[in-house]
């Protein structure tokens, strides 16, 4: 009986460790129908404080979002990791200077983007290998 226990105990330990490792592995967030919180924009040292959440969401060939003040919207086409933004527009409210600068930089990034990369719950909008903006997936509960 004790011999059987000495054989089964290491096997159970290995099985439990494997199960724990599998449960901690994350799959990538989906590009579409995910709310992507803006965490960095190229050309800005840090994001300004905003009253509205800074985000973008891509769905059914359209996108909407905010860089903290005005609402942004437009279209896109995606094929694999290739991304093309089309017809970007935004509301035109006057905002604090730091927010206006962030919106300008984000709008410039949207105009240049040609691909994206998702790793886990992080996304980068890129032009070639250059990172234009970084995001984190937000999951609604």
BELSULZI-V667502 format. One record per backbone hydrogen bond with DSSP energy under -1.0 kcal/mol. NH is the residue of the N-H (numbers start at 1). CO is the residue of the C=O. E is the energy in kcal/mol with one decimal. If there is no record, write none. Layout:
# BELSULZI-V667502
NH_CO_E ; NH_CO_E
This chain:
# BELSULZI-V667502
5_1_-2.0 ; 6_2_-2.1 ; 7_3_-1.3 ; 8_4_-2.6 ; 9_5_-2.5 ; 12_8_-2.6 ; 13_9_-2.1 ; 14_10_-2.3 ; 15_11_-2.3 ; 16_12_-2.3 ; 17_13_-2.2 ; 18_14_-2.3 ; 19_15_-2.1 ; 20_16_-2.2 ; 21_17_-2.3 ; 22_18_-2.3 ; 23_19_-1.8 ; 24_20_-1.2 ; 29_120_-3.1 ; 33_58_-3.5 ; 36_56_-2.8 ; 37_136_-2.9 ; 38_54_-2.6 ; 39_134_-3.1 ; 40_134_-1.5 ; 42_132_-2.9 ; 44_41_-1.9 ; 55_66_-1.8 ; 56_36_-1.9 ; 57_64_-2.6 ; 59_62_-3.1 ; 62_59_-2.5 ; 63_74_-2.5 ; 64_57_-1.9 ; 65_72_-2.1 ; 66_55_-2.4 ; 72_65_-3.2 ; 73_89_-2.4 ; 74_63_-1.6 ; 75_86_-3.4 ; 76_61_-1.8 ; 77_84_-2.2 ; 79_82_-2.2 ; 82_79_-2.3 ; 83_114_-1.4 ; 84_77_-2.4 ; 86_75_-2.7 ; 89_73_-2.7 ; 91_71_-2.0 ; 100_96_-2.3 ; 101_97_-2.3 ; 102_98_-2.0 ; 103_99_-2.7 ; 104_100_-2.3 ; 105_101_-2.6 ; 106_102_-2.5 ; 107_103_-2.7 ; 108_104_-2.3 ; 109_105_-2.2 ; 110_106_-2.4 ; 111_107_-1.7 ; 112_108_-1.1 ; 113_109_-1.9 ; 114_126_-2.8 ; 115_126_-1.8 ; 116_81_-1.9 ; 117_124_-2.1 ; 119_122_-2.4 ; 122_119_-1.8 ; 123_135_-1.7 ; 124_117_-2.5 ; 125_133_-2.5 ; 126_115_-3.2 ; 127_130_-2.3 ; 130_127_-2.0 ; 132_125_-3.0 ; 133_125_-1.5 ; 134_40_-2.7 ; 135_123_-2.6 ; 136_37_-2.1 ; 137_121_-2.9 ; 138_35_-2.7
